[in-house]
């Protein structure tokens, strides 16, 4: 008895695939209704155009190639972290004439453009004075900012640096203060006591600059080069509110205490409560390297006992304060949690700035302009035309080689195309993926890869039919042999795509990505569509009986004279050799084979080659054997009558 086999459920598999496709496009539909998703994938810079920003280094000496490469890497990290993919970042020129060209596809947000323009080093400076963004009414250098300025202030989200997961301290008062007595009324000192020495750093000139600074004026919110790291620095704090950059406060900051390159990592998330649970407030977790941890410990130890705003430190990026948290405790391990009135977006934005804020030098925006994609659009049209021609050739070959079976190839290619399009569109919405011209090339190459899997499977089925098996058995045995070959081939393609994606840069990565994606889609389609469809077709009369147009015609496969087990104890046997010698080629092609019932039901016995004739068609096996013996005896008697020496005059 044959061992039991697993019951095949092709209909269930096809339904499951349909559910996956519906879920894929249902998610995109929901995104178009309640988010910013679209039914078409986003295009990269070479196909859609976008914004080009040219950055020029601000340095007294010519930048080295290492500094330029480091700057490109930091800018790329910033752009990638903002969700924009397929950005082109390159350097042009050499020496003092070197520039960095940043190409962003589509219409990048103001936040993304700000990440590109924000090119100075990040610094940590102590806060010496904080006030409302508008100019101070009093022109007396010794006067503190008036209380009236407090009413005009737009409170920015305040933050607190804490050790571990301790609860943040109370929000500092929004009342602007300039600590207490400026240098004009104090005896001058030879050297400051510490970086928070207000009497030393807040000179009359600094105080006047602070009083006159208007951070509500957009001209003062464009950023620039950071101030002298050894002197006080007057600047603004800005926030992006409703897509507009708004000044929220102005500061007098002390000298630099920690450089931004001492940050090892920064991330955003919900706060961790003392009990170990997760709270509802968004925080930013900041970690320094060993040297930065030591510097940060000294800074927090000095700032912690101070009164606001002297207990705050300003995080300066491109000449602007991005955050000014107050210290709620001494932090000796270099791990701080910045908390306050953050939203998920503002916390993530600050974490990105902390992660990728440090550049090896400062840059200024030399030009910023919109670029078109005329050349890329023309190339896209030619690429799509090439893909359609390749697809048409595959369809023609499949129909010529496999007849009706080639329609399975066409249907499988359509399903693979639908799934690939849905996945690319979904990733364009959720991951910011953009389809580039090299990516289109990867999709075109995938047509051949996908068609190759079908050819391997169909040829395995044909081989099984040539060995005399029925179509149902050929489909199962051919699948068990073909899937190993398909998986091995796709594994090699996917591995090549991964290696190419990791090692390559620029547009080549777009080609590698789509190549790897379509390889995975190929496996999905072959396993969940092509094989189940073949199982269903094997149950139809058109394919199982080998119709001439099915692509499985025994005459075309060269199995017309091969014995085949046709089920229920019946075997289709070849014609005797004598009959083949007497018949013409046309007769041999036209003469139908007559199945013979051999052995017991379900068993193909090799002990008998009894042919079924019209006279014995309704007999049992025993009756047929008896009739065969009688016919053999009659033939033997006839042979004896015709033997030499008989008197009938016949010759032998």
Backbone torsions as a table, in degrees:
resi	resn	phi	psi	omega
1	UNK	NA	134.9	-180.0
2	UNK	-68.0	143.1	179.2
3	UNK	-65.4	146.5	-179.8
4	UNK	-66.0	143.9	179.5
5	UNK	-111.5	158.2	178.8
6	UNK	-67.7	135.3	-177.7
7	UNK	-72.5	127.4	-178.9
8	UNK	-83.7	139.7	179.0
9	UNK	-129.1	71.5	-176.7
10	UNK	-64.5	-35.7	-179.0
11	UNK	-64.2	-42.5	179.5
12	UNK	-62.4	-39.4	179.0
13	UNK	-64.3	-42.5	179.4
14	UNK	-66.3	-37.4	177.6
15	UNK	-64.8	-40.8	178.9
16	UNK	-63.1	-40.2	176.4
17	UNK	-63.5	-40.5	177.5
18	UNK	-61.9	-37.5	177.9
19	UNK	-64.7	-40.6	178.6
20	UNK	-61.3	-45.3	-178.9
21	UNK	-65.9	-41.6	178.1
22	UNK	-63.6	-40.2	178.5
23	UNK	-65.3	-37.9	179.7
24	UNK	-61.9	-51.9	-177.7
25	UNK	-78.3	-23.7	173.4
26	UNK	-66.3	-37.0	176.5
27	UNK	-64.2	-41.6	177.9
28	UNK	-64.9	-40.6	178.7
29	UNK	-61.2	-43.3	177.8
30	UNK	-62.3	-36.8	178.3
31	UNK	-66.1	-33.9	177.8
32	UNK	-71.3	-26.3	-178.8
33	UNK	-84.5	-42.4	-171.5
34	UNK	-118.9	5.7	177.5
35	UNK	-145.6	-160.0	-176.0
36	UNK	-103.6	24.7	179.0
37	UNK	-71.5	156.2	176.7
38	UNK	-131.2	164.5	-179.6
39	UNK	-83.7	-3.5	178.0
40	UNK	-121.0	143.1	178.6
41	UNK	-68.3	151.9	176.1
42	UNK	-72.6	148.8	-178.2
43	UNK	-106.1	151.7	-178.4
44	UNK	-79.9	-179.4	-175.1
45	UNK	-60.0	-37.7	-176.3
46	UNK	-74.0	-15.2	-179.2
47	UNK	-110.2	-23.7	-176.2
48	UNK	-117.1	-21.9	-171.1
49	UNK	85.0	-173.8	-179.1
50	UNK	167.5	-145.5	-177.3
51	UNK	-115.3	134.0	178.3
52	UNK	-115.7	125.3	179.5
53	UNK	-116.4	126.8	178.5
54	UNK	-106.7	121.5	-178.4
55	UNK	-107.7	134.4	178.5
56	UNK	-114.7	130.5	179.9
57	UNK	-63.9	141.1	174.0
58	UNK	-107.0	99.8	-175.2
59	UNK	-155.1	144.3	179.0
60	UNK	-71.8	-27.6	178.3
61	UNK	-114.0	157.8	-179.8
62	UNK	-64.9	132.6	179.8
63	UNK	-68.7	146.8	177.1
64	UNK	-82.3	163.1	178.4
65	UNK	-63.9	-33.1	177.6
66	UNK	-64.3	-41.6	178.2
67	UNK	-64.9	-40.8	179.1
68	UNK	-64.5	-44.6	179.6
69	UNK	-62.9	-39.3	178.2
70	UNK	-65.4	-40.7	178.3
71	UNK	-63.2	-41.3	178.4
72	UNK	-61.9	-42.0	179.9
73	UNK	-63.1	-42.1	-180.0
74	UNK	-66.0	-44.4	179.0
75	UNK	-63.1	-39.9	178.5
76	UNK	-63.6	-41.0	177.3
77	UNK	-62.0	-41.3	178.6
78	UNK	-61.4	-47.8	-176.4
79	UNK	-66.0	-44.6	179.3
80	UNK	-61.8	-40.1	-179.3
81	UNK	-66.8	-24.4	179.2
82	UNK	-79.6	-4.3	178.2
83	UNK	96.7	3.0	179.7
84	UNK	-94.4	124.3	178.2
85	UNK	-112.4	169.9	-179.9
86	UNK	60.1	28.6	173.9
87	UNK	-77.1	145.0	179.1
88	UNK	-107.6	117.4	-178.1
89	UNK	-126.8	114.0	-176.7
90	UNK	-137.4	165.4	175.2
91	UNK	-110.3	147.7	178.6
92	UNK	-131.6	147.0	178.9
93	UNK	81.5	-172.0	-179.7
94	UNK	-151.7	161.0	178.4
95	UNK	63.5	-139.1	-178.6
96	UNK	-70.5	-15.0	179.4
97	UNK	-92.7	9.4	-179.3
98	UNK	-68.2	136.4	174.6
99	UNK	-131.2	157.8	175.3
100	UNK	-111.9	123.4	-179.0
101	UNK	-104.4	120.4	-179.1
102	UNK	-112.5	117.3	177.4
103	UNK	-108.1	119.0	-178.9
104	UNK	-110.3	124.6	-177.1
105	UNK	-72.7	154.2	175.6
106	UNK	68.3	-145.2	178.6
107	UNK	-113.5	87.9	-178.6
108	UNK	-64.9	151.6	179.8
109	UNK	-71.9	164.4	179.1
110	UNK	-63.8	-33.9	178.6
111	UNK	-63.6	-40.5	179.0
112	UNK	-66.9	-43.3	178.2
113	UNK	-62.8	-35.2	179.7
114	UNK	-67.2	-34.6	177.7
115	UNK	-63.9	-34.3	178.7
116	UNK	-74.9	-43.9	-178.6
117	UNK	-69.1	-31.2	-177.6
118	UNK	-74.8	96.1	-167.6
119	UNK	-122.1	0.8	-177.9
120	UNK	-84.3	171.8	177.4
121	UNK	-70.7	150.2	175.6
122	UNK	-87.4	141.2	-178.0
123	UNK	-138.0	151.5	173.6
124	UNK	-111.9	117.5	-178.9
125	UNK	-125.4	146.2	175.4
126	UNK	-72.7	145.8	178.6
127	UNK	-85.3	127.1	177.1
128	UNK	-102.9	-28.9	178.1
129	UNK	-156.8	145.7	179.8
130	UNK	-138.0	139.0	-179.0
131	UNK	-152.4	178.1	177.3
132	UNK	-64.0	157.5	-174.2
133	UNK	-69.0	-23.8	-177.2
134	UNK	-76.0	167.8	177.9
135	UNK	-67.0	146.7	179.9
136	UNK	-77.5	135.5	-175.8
137	UNK	-65.7	-40.9	-176.7
138	UNK	-74.9	137.1	176.4
139	UNK	-100.7	1.9	178.6
140	UNK	-76.0	116.6	-177.8
141	UNK	-57.9	-26.5	-176.8
142	UNK	-85.3	-6.9	-176.2
143	UNK	-86.6	144.7	173.9
144	UNK	-80.1	159.1	178.2
145	UNK	-58.6	140.2	-173.6
146	UNK	-72.3	159.0	179.3
147	UNK	-66.3	-25.3	179.3
148	UNK	-62.0	-28.8	178.9
149	UNK	-66.0	-25.8	179.2
150	UNK	-64.0	-38.8	-178.5
151	UNK	-66.3	-28.6	-179.1
152	UNK	-84.7	-8.5	-175.3
153	UNK	-74.2	144.0	170.6
154	UNK	-100.9	107.5	-173.6
155	UNK	-60.5	126.5	175.6
156	UNK	-88.1	159.2	175.9
157	UNK	-59.6	121.9	179.7
158	UNK	-89.9	153.5	-176.5
159	UNK	-136.3	159.0	-179.1
160	UNK	-132.2	128.7	175.3
161	UNK	-86.8	124.5	-176.5
162	UNK	-127.7	157.0	175.1
163	UNK	-88.6	132.0	179.1
164	UNK	63.2	-132.5	-177.9
165	UNK	-115.1	26.3	-178.4
166	UNK	-65.4	155.1	-175.8
167	UNK	-69.0	137.2	179.8
168	UNK	-62.4	152.0	176.3
169	UNK	-75.3	170.0	-179.7
170	UNK	-61.9	150.2	179.9
171	UNK	-62.5	131.1	179.4
172	UNK	-61.6	150.7	179.5
173	UNK	-63.2	142.1	178.2
174	UNK	-78.9	-3.3	-179.6
175	UNK	-67.3	117.4	-178.4
176	UNK	-66.7	138.7	179.4
177	UNK	-134.7	142.3	170.0
178	UNK	-120.2	114.2	-168.5
179	UNK	-62.0	155.8	-124.5
180	UNK	-57.7	-57.2	-170.7
181	UNK	-117.5	119.4	-179.8
182	UNK	-68.3	169.6	-175.0
183	UNK	-64.9	-18.0	-176.4
184	UNK	-68.8	-23.2	-178.9
185	UNK	-107.3	-0.7	179.9
186	UNK	-109.9	149.8	173.4
187	UNK	-61.3	140.7	-179.1
188	UNK	-69.4	149.5	-179.3
189	UNK	-113.0	151.2	179.2
190	UNK	-72.6	-32.9	-178.6
191	UNK	-152.6	151.2	-179.8
192	UNK	-72.1	151.9	175.9
193	UNK	-70.2	-39.1	179.9
194	UNK	-162.7	172.8	-178.9
195	UNK	-62.8	-14.2	178.0
196	UNK	-98.6	17.5	-179.5
197	UNK	-74.5	96.0	-176.4
198	UNK	-63.6	-43.2	-176.3
199	UNK	-60.7	-29.6	-178.3
200	UNK	-84.8	-45.6	-170.7
201	UNK	-87.2	-30.4	-177.9
202	UNK	-87.3	83.3	177.9
203	UNK	-80.2	165.9	176.9
204	UNK	-55.2	-37.8	179.6
205	UNK	-65.7	-41.8	178.5
206	UNK	-64.5	-42.6	179.9
207	UNK	-63.2	-40.1	179.6
208	UNK	-66.5	-41.4	177.8
209	UNK	-61.5	-40.1	179.1
210	UNK	-64.9	-44.4	-178.7
211	UNK	-63.5	-37.7	-175.9
212	UNK	-84.4	-13.5	-176.8
213	UNK	-68.6	129.5	178.0
214	UNK	-115.7	98.5	-177.7
215	UNK	-80.3	-3.7	173.4
216	UNK	-83.6	-8.5	177.7
217	UNK	-85.5	120.4	-178.7
218	UNK	-55.6	-25.5	-180.0
219	UNK	-62.8	-26.9	-178.4
220	UNK	-92.3	8.1	-177.3
221	UNK	-116.2	14.8	-179.7
222	UNK	-86.7	-8.6	-179.9
223	UNK	79.5	-170.8	-178.5
224	UNK	162.0	-155.7	-178.5
225	UNK	-80.9	138.0	176.8
226	UNK	-62.7	154.5	-179.2
227	UNK	-72.9	179.9	178.0
228	UNK	-58.3	124.1	-176.4
229	UNK	-65.0	-13.7	-179.1
230	UNK	-99.9	-1.7	-175.2
231	UNK	-124.8	170.4	175.9
232	UNK	-67.9	155.1	-174.7
233	UNK	-138.3	126.0	178.9
234	UNK	-102.6	127.6	-176.2
235	UNK	-157.5	179.4	-178.0
236	UNK	-112.7	159.9	168.5
237	UNK	-109.7	133.3	-177.6
238	UNK	-123.6	150.9	175.1
239	UNK	-132.8	148.5	174.4
240	UNK	-94.6	111.6	-176.8
241	UNK	-123.0	118.6	-179.6
242	UNK	61.8	32.4	-179.3
243	UNK	80.8	-2.4	179.6
244	UNK	-111.2	139.7	177.3
245	UNK	-82.7	121.0	-174.8
246	UNK	-123.8	134.9	174.7
247	UNK	-77.0	129.5	-176.4
248	UNK	-112.1	-19.4	-179.8
249	UNK	-167.8	165.4	173.3
250	UNK	-129.7	154.1	-171.0
251	UNK	-137.7	153.7	158.4
252	UNK	-109.7	121.4	-176.9
253	UNK	-112.4	148.9	176.7
254	UNK	-81.2	-171.1	-179.5
255	UNK	-68.3	164.1	-178.1
256	UNK	-67.4	131.7	176.5
257	UNK	-107.8	-34.7	-179.1
258	UNK	-138.4	133.3	175.4
259	UNK	-82.8	151.1	-178.0
260	UNK	-66.2	-23.0	-179.4
261	UNK	-74.1	-1.6	174.9
262	UNK	-84.0	-5.1	177.2
263	UNK	-78.4	124.7	178.4
264	UNK	-90.8	-33.2	178.3
265	UNK	-164.6	157.2	175.1
266	UNK	-150.2	140.6	-179.9
267	UNK	-148.3	160.8	179.1
268	UNK	-117.2	156.3	179.1
269	UNK	174.4	-178.9	177.4
270	UNK	-76.9	147.0	-176.3
271	UNK	-65.0	151.1	174.7
272	UNK	-99.8	122.2	-177.6
273	UNK	-75.9	159.1	177.9
274	UNK	-57.0	-28.5	179.5
275	UNK	-76.5	-7.1	-177.8
276	UNK	98.4	-8.0	178.4
277	UNK	-80.1	-179.3	-179.1
278	UNK	-108.8	127.9	-179.5
279	UNK	-87.3	-168.1	-177.4
280	UNK	-108.2	-4.1	-178.4
281	UNK	-94.5	141.1	178.4
282	UNK	-85.1	137.4	-178.9
283	UNK	-134.7	165.5	175.6
284	UNK	-119.7	124.2	179.7
285	UNK	-97.2	129.5	-172.8
286	UNK	-124.7	133.0	178.1
287	UNK	-128.0	138.4	177.5
288	UNK	-107.1	160.6	171.6
289	UNK	-75.7	-177.2	-172.8
290	UNK	-61.0	-45.4	179.5
291	UNK	-68.3	-41.5	178.8
292	UNK	-64.4	-35.4	178.4
293	UNK	-63.7	-40.1	178.3
294	UNK	-65.7	-43.2	178.8
295	UNK	-65.5	-40.3	-178.7
296	UNK	-67.9	-35.2	177.7
297	UNK	-63.5	-43.5	178.3
298	UNK	-63.4	-39.9	-179.0
299	UNK	-65.7	-49.1	-178.6
300	UNK	-65.8	-32.9	178.6
301	UNK	-64.8	-35.5	179.4
302	UNK	-79.0	-36.9	-175.1
303	UNK	-79.9	-29.1	-172.3
304	UNK	-55.4	-45.4	-177.2
305	UNK	-77.4	-7.5	-175.1
306	UNK	-75.1	162.7	175.2
307	UNK	-93.2	153.2	178.5
308	UNK	-59.5	142.8	2.0
309	UNK	-93.2	9.8	-176.9
310	UNK	-70.7	-10.0	177.5
311	UNK	-93.6	14.0	-179.9
312	UNK	-109.4	156.1	170.4
313	UNK	-127.3	140.1	-179.7
314	UNK	-96.4	132.2	175.1
315	UNK	-95.3	111.1	-172.0
316	UNK	-105.3	129.8	177.5
317	UNK	-136.9	122.5	-179.9
318	UNK	56.4	40.5	175.1
319	UNK	79.3	3.1	180.0
320	UNK	-125.4	149.4	177.0
321	UNK	-81.5	123.1	177.0
322	UNK	-93.6	-21.6	175.6
323	UNK	-166.8	149.3	179.5
324	UNK	-137.1	71.9	-177.7
325	UNK	-73.7	153.1	174.5
326	UNK	-95.2	155.4	-175.5
327	UNK	-92.9	128.3	-178.0
328	UNK	-109.6	11.6	179.5
329	UNK	167.6	160.8	177.2
330	UNK	-73.3	131.7	-176.8
331	UNK	-116.6	96.2	-174.5
332	UNK	-84.4	-18.2	-172.4
333	UNK	-98.1	3.7	178.3
334	UNK	74.2	15.6	178.5
335	UNK	-119.3	112.8	-175.9
336	UNK	-121.2	152.5	174.8
337	UNK	-118.1	116.4	178.1
338	UNK	-93.3	117.3	-176.6
339	UNK	-127.6	165.3	-179.0
340	UNK	158.1	-152.2	-177.7
341	UNK	-87.0	60.7	178.6
342	UNK	-85.4	149.4	163.0
343	UNK	-101.4	172.5	178.9
344	UNK	-60.7	-40.4	-178.4
345	UNK	-69.8	-44.0	-177.8
346	UNK	-68.6	-36.0	177.1
347	UNK	-65.7	-42.7	178.8
348	UNK	-65.2	-38.3	179.4
349	UNK	-64.2	-44.0	179.0
350	UNK	-64.8	-40.3	178.8
351	UNK	-61.8	-40.7	177.7
352	UNK	-63.9	-42.5	179.0
353	UNK	-63.9	-38.4	178.8
354	UNK	-70.1	-37.0	-178.4
355	UNK	-69.1	-45.1	-170.8
356	UNK	-119.4	28.0	-174.5
357	UNK	-85.1	-19.0	-171.7
358	UNK	-93.2	123.0	174.6
359	UNK	-115.4	153.8	-178.1
360	UNK	-70.1	-10.1	-179.9
361	UNK	-161.0	172.0	178.3
362	UNK	-93.8	151.6	179.1
363	UNK	-130.8	154.0	170.7
364	UNK	-121.9	149.5	-179.3
365	UNK	-76.7	113.1	179.9
366	UNK	-81.8	-37.8	177.0
367	UNK	-159.2	156.0	177.4
368	UNK	-147.2	119.9	-174.2
369	UNK	-150.1	161.1	176.0
370	UNK	-86.0	139.5	178.3
371	UNK	-121.1	148.5	-178.5
372	UNK	-96.5	173.7	-179.4
373	UNK	-125.2	42.9	-177.4
374	UNK	-61.3	-49.1	-179.6
375	UNK	-64.1	-44.1	-179.1
376	UNK	-64.9	-38.4	178.7
377	UNK	-63.2	-40.6	178.0
378	UNK	-64.4	-42.8	178.8
379	UNK	-66.0	-35.2	178.3
380	UNK	-63.5	-42.6	178.7
381	UNK	-61.1	-43.2	178.8
382	UNK	-67.5	-36.8	178.2
383	UNK	-65.7	-42.5	178.0
384	UNK	-63.9	-40.3	177.4
385	UNK	-60.9	-44.1	178.1
386	UNK	-62.1	-39.9	178.6
387	UNK	-65.1	-40.2	179.1
388	UNK	-66.8	-38.9	177.3
389	UNK	-63.4	-45.0	178.0
390	UNK	-61.6	-40.1	179.0
391	UNK	-65.4	-41.5	179.2
392	UNK	-63.2	-40.1	178.8
393	UNK	-65.1	-39.2	177.6
394	UNK	-64.1	-41.4	179.4
395	UNK	-64.7	-45.5	179.9
396	UNK	-61.5	-45.0	179.0
397	UNK	-61.7	-43.3	-178.3
398	UNK	-63.0	-43.5	-179.3
399	UNK	-69.5	-35.2	178.6
400	UNK	-70.7	-41.6	-175.6
401	UNK	-81.4	-37.2	-172.3
402	UNK	-118.1	6.5	177.9
403	UNK	51.4	-127.0	-178.1
404	UNK	-63.9	-28.6	178.3
405	UNK	-63.5	-25.7	177.4
406	UNK	-65.1	-21.4	176.2
407	UNK	-65.1	-27.6	175.4
408	UNK	-65.5	-38.9	175.9
409	UNK	-62.3	-44.9	179.8
410	UNK	-62.0	-46.7	179.6
411	UNK	-62.2	-39.1	179.6
412	UNK	-66.2	-39.0	177.3
413	UNK	-65.2	-38.0	178.3
414	UNK	-64.4	-44.8	179.2
415	UNK	-63.1	-43.5	178.7
416	UNK	-61.6	-40.4	178.4
417	UNK	-65.1	-40.2	179.2
418	UNK	-64.4	-45.9	-179.3
419	UNK	-64.2	-43.8	-179.7
420	UNK	-62.8	-44.6	179.5
421	UNK	-61.1	-43.6	179.6
422	UNK	-63.4	-41.1	-179.0
423	UNK	-68.1	-41.0	178.9
424	UNK	-65.4	-41.3	178.5
425	UNK	-64.5	-41.9	179.1
426	UNK	-63.9	-42.6	179.1
427	UNK	-68.9	-29.9	175.8
428	UNK	-62.5	-35.2	-179.4
429	UNK	-80.9	-47.7	-172.5
430	UNK	-86.8	-31.6	-175.1
431	UNK	-113.2	-2.4	-178.7
432	UNK	73.8	18.5	-179.2
433	UNK	-68.1	142.8	177.9
434	UNK	-128.3	134.8	-177.7
435	UNK	-83.3	121.8	-179.4
436	UNK	-105.5	172.8	179.0
437	UNK	-62.6	-43.3	173.6
438	UNK	-60.5	-33.0	176.3
439	UNK	-64.4	-39.2	175.9
440	UNK	-62.2	-39.3	177.0
441	UNK	-60.8	-39.1	176.7
442	UNK	-62.6	-36.7	178.1
443	UNK	-67.8	-37.2	179.0
444	UNK	-66.7	-43.1	177.9
445	UNK	-61.0	-32.2	-177.3
446	UNK	-64.8	-23.5	178.4
447	UNK	-59.9	-46.2	178.8
448	UNK	-66.4	-38.2	179.9
449	UNK	-63.9	-43.5	-179.3
450	UNK	-67.2	-44.2	179.4
451	UNK	-63.3	-32.9	179.4
452	UNK	-62.5	-37.9	179.0
453	UNK	-63.8	-40.1	180.0
454	UNK	-67.2	-40.0	-179.7
455	UNK	-62.8	-42.8	178.0
456	UNK	-58.7	-45.1	-178.1
457	UNK	-65.1	-47.3	-177.4
458	UNK	-65.3	-38.5	179.6
459	UNK	-68.3	-33.3	175.2
460	UNK	-64.7	-40.8	177.5
461	UNK	-62.3	-43.6	179.1
462	UNK	-63.0	-38.3	177.4
463	UNK	-61.3	-40.8	178.9
464	UNK	-66.9	-37.1	177.0
465	UNK	-65.2	-36.6	178.7
466	UNK	-65.4	-24.1	177.7
467	UNK	-84.4	3.3	173.5
468	UNK	96.2	9.8	-179.1
469	UNK	-86.5	157.4	174.1
470	UNK	-72.2	167.3	-176.3
471	UNK	-64.8	-40.4	179.3
472	UNK	-59.8	-45.5	178.4
473	UNK	-68.9	-35.8	179.7
474	UNK	-65.7	-38.1	179.1
475	UNK	-63.5	-44.9	-178.0
476	UNK	-69.3	-47.7	-179.7
477	UNK	-68.3	-38.1	177.9
478	UNK	-64.9	-36.5	178.6
479	UNK	-67.0	-41.9	-179.8
480	UNK	-63.3	-28.7	178.7
481	UNK	-88.0	-36.9	-175.3
482	UNK	-74.1	-35.0	-174.2
483	UNK	-65.2	-30.9	176.5
484	UNK	-65.0	-42.6	178.5
485	UNK	-65.6	-41.9	-179.5
486	UNK	-63.8	-46.1	-179.5
487	UNK	-63.9	-40.2	179.2
488	UNK	-64.6	-43.5	179.9
489	UNK	-64.8	-45.1	-179.6
490	UNK	-67.8	-32.7	177.8
491	UNK	-64.0	-40.0	178.1
492	UNK	-65.4	-43.9	179.0
493	UNK	-62.3	-42.9	-178.4
494	UNK	-67.7	-39.9	177.8
495	UNK	-62.8	-41.8	177.7
496	UNK	-62.7	-39.8	179.4
497	UNK	-65.3	-40.8	-179.9
498	UNK	-64.8	-46.4	179.9
499	UNK	-61.2	-43.6	-179.6
500	UNK	-64.2	-39.3	-179.2
501	UNK	-66.8	-39.6	-177.3
502	UNK	-72.5	-41.0	-173.7
503	UNK	-87.9	-25.3	-175.2
504	UNK	-88.0	169.5	176.6
505	UNK	-134.4	165.5	174.2
506	UNK	66.3	-142.2	-173.7
507	UNK	-64.9	-25.5	-179.7
508	UNK	-61.8	-31.6	178.3
509	UNK	-66.4	-32.0	175.9
510	UNK	-64.9	-39.3	175.8
511	UNK	-63.7	-45.5	-178.8
512	UNK	-64.0	-37.1	-178.4
513	UNK	-65.2	-50.3	-179.3
514	UNK	-67.0	-31.9	176.7
515	UNK	-63.9	-45.5	177.8
516	UNK	-66.3	-39.6	179.9
517	UNK	-63.1	-47.2	-178.2
518	UNK	-68.4	-27.2	175.4
519	UNK	-65.2	-42.7	176.7
520	UNK	-66.1	-39.1	178.0
521	UNK	-64.3	-36.9	178.0
522	UNK	-58.9	-44.4	178.7
523	UNK	-63.4	-43.7	179.6
524	UNK	-59.2	-45.6	-175.8
525	UNK	-70.2	-43.4	-178.7
526	UNK	-63.2	-42.1	-177.2
527	UNK	-76.8	-35.4	-171.1
528	UNK	-108.0	-3.2	177.8
529	UNK	-130.8	-59.0	-173.2
530	UNK	-61.7	-50.5	-178.6
531	UNK	-65.9	-46.7	176.7
532	UNK	-59.7	-38.3	178.1
533	UNK	-63.7	-40.1	177.8
534	UNK	-64.5	-36.5	176.8
535	UNK	-63.2	-38.3	178.5
536	UNK	-71.4	-40.4	179.8
537	UNK	-66.0	-30.4	179.6
538	UNK	-65.2	-17.4	-179.5
539	UNK	-90.6	-5.8	-179.5
540	UNK	-90.1	150.9	-178.8
541	UNK	-66.7	-37.6	-176.5
542	UNK	-57.7	-45.1	-177.8
543	UNK	-88.0	-39.4	-175.4
544	UNK	-67.1	-30.5	179.0
545	UNK	-90.1	1.4	174.4
546	UNK	70.1	49.3	177.5
547	UNK	-56.0	149.8	-177.0
548	UNK	-57.9	-32.7	-177.7
549	UNK	-92.8	3.2	-176.3
550	UNK	-80.1	-22.0	-173.4
551	UNK	89.0	-1.7	179.8
552	UNK	-123.3	26.2	179.7
553	UNK	-64.7	122.9	-179.3
554	UNK	-56.7	-33.3	-178.9
555	UNK	-64.5	-39.0	178.9
556	UNK	-74.4	-24.9	179.8
557	UNK	-88.0	-6.9	178.8
558	UNK	77.2	30.6	-178.6
559	UNK	-119.5	24.0	-176.2
560	UNK	-65.7	-33.9	-177.9
561	UNK	-102.6	13.2	179.4
562	UNK	-94.7	136.2	176.7
563	UNK	-65.9	137.7	-179.7
564	UNK	-133.2	134.9	174.3
565	UNK	-80.1	121.5	-174.4
566	UNK	-108.8	10.4	174.6
567	UNK	94.8	159.3	176.6
568	UNK	56.3	41.0	175.5
569	UNK	74.1	19.2	-176.3
570	UNK	-118.6	140.7	178.8
571	UNK	-126.9	132.4	174.3
572	UNK	-86.1	115.2	-172.5
573	UNK	-101.7	156.0	175.1
574	UNK	-72.7	160.3	176.5
575	UNK	-74.5	153.1	177.8
576	UNK	-60.3	155.3	-177.7
577	UNK	-62.8	-37.4	-179.0
578	UNK	-62.6	-39.8	-180.0
579	UNK	-65.5	-35.5	-179.7
580	UNK	-69.9	-30.9	179.8
581	UNK	-70.4	-33.4	-176.4
582	UNK	-84.1	-25.1	-175.2
583	UNK	-86.8	151.1	174.7
584	UNK	-80.3	170.8	-179.9
585	UNK	-63.1	-37.3	-179.3
586	UNK	-68.0	-38.9	178.4
587	UNK	-64.2	-39.5	-179.5
588	UNK	-64.3	-36.1	-179.7
589	UNK	-74.5	-31.3	-175.1
590	UNK	-88.7	-24.4	-174.5
591	UNK	-72.7	124.3	178.7
592	UNK	-75.7	149.2	175.3
593	UNK	-82.6	142.9	-179.2
594	UNK	-106.7	121.0	-178.5
595	UNK	-68.5	146.9	178.6
596	UNK	-117.0	134.6	177.3
597	UNK	-85.6	119.4	-171.9
598	UNK	-125.8	134.0	174.5
599	UNK	65.3	-155.7	179.8
600	UNK	-88.0	165.4	-178.4
601	UNK	-62.2	132.4	177.7
602	UNK	85.3	1.3	-179.0
603	UNK	-125.4	126.6	177.3
604	UNK	-90.6	96.7	-176.3
605	UNK	-83.9	146.6	178.8
606	UNK	-105.8	10.1	-177.0
607	UNK	-89.4	-7.7	-178.2
608	UNK	-144.5	140.1	175.1
609	UNK	-120.1	35.2	-176.6
610	UNK	-63.5	129.9	176.9
611	UNK	-94.5	146.5	178.1
612	UNK	-89.3	126.8	176.6
613	UNK	-110.1	165.3	178.3
614	UNK	-57.0	-32.6	-178.7
615	UNK	-70.6	-29.6	-175.5
616	UNK	-107.5	10.1	-173.1
617	UNK	-61.6	-34.2	-176.4
618	UNK	-97.2	7.4	-176.3
619	UNK	-84.9	159.6	171.4
620	UNK	-79.7	175.1	-180.0
621	UNK	-62.9	-42.5	-179.0
622	UNK	-64.6	-42.6	178.8
623	UNK	-64.5	-39.3	-179.7
624	UNK	-65.3	-39.3	178.5
625	UNK	-66.5	-38.8	178.3
626	UNK	-64.1	-41.0	178.1
627	UNK	-65.0	-35.3	179.0
628	UNK	-65.6	-42.9	179.5
629	UNK	-64.2	-39.7	179.1
630	UNK	-64.5	-41.7	178.5
631	UNK	-65.1	-36.8	178.5
632	UNK	-66.6	-39.7	179.1
633	UNK	-65.0	-40.8	179.0
634	UNK	-64.4	-39.2	178.9
635	UNK	-66.5	-36.2	178.9
636	UNK	-65.8	-39.9	179.1
637	UNK	-65.3	-38.8	178.4
638	UNK	-63.4	-38.7	179.5
639	UNK	-64.4	-37.6	-179.9
640	UNK	-66.7	-37.6	179.1
641	UNK	-65.9	-30.8	-177.8
642	UNK	-90.1	4.3	-176.9
643	UNK	-71.1	159.0	178.2
644	UNK	-58.9	143.4	179.5
645	UNK	96.5	-5.0	175.6
646	UNK	-71.8	160.3	-174.9
647	UNK	-97.3	9.1	-178.9
648	UNK	-83.3	-0.5	175.3
649	UNK	78.1	5.1	-180.0
650	UNK	-78.7	157.8	179.3
651	UNK	-115.4	150.6	178.5
652	UNK	-109.4	NA	NA
